[in-house]
Amino acid sequence: MSNNKSKILLIIIVSGVMVMLVALLMPEKDKNDSLVKLNASVTFDENRFFVCNNDTIDYLNVQLTVDRYYTITDMNLSAGETYTFWPVEFSHINGRRLPANTKPQQFAIWCRLAGGANGFYSVKF
């Protein structure tokens, strides 16, 4: 019986140590929920959007938004690269495309960063 009690005690101790290690090694929730201002730029030349990632890190799982309703999602923007988008590439949740002759008022970039933080950039035209 004493041997069984020792085994149970050892299992409890090992389990407790493992739980403590997992808790210590997990990333902090505050870090993952933080919002980082992106070093990006966006210009519009009446025909196209030019989106530049001026940071030294990639933007992951990006959502580009025009006027809060028209989006392009699920792409990555590499560090130091400039991308060109036509207005009709942006779509509303109902499937309607951003009309080509629309003068945009606002543009936003939302993304994940390699460290787990969220990135954000916004500009008004």
Secondary structure, DSSP 8 states (H G I E B T S, - for coil): -HHHHHHHHHHHHHHHHHHHHHHHHS--HHHHT-EEE--EEEEE-SS-EEEEE-SSS-EEEEEEEETTTEEEEEEEE-TT-EEEE-GGG-B-TTS-B--TT----EEEEEEE-TTS-EEEEEEE-
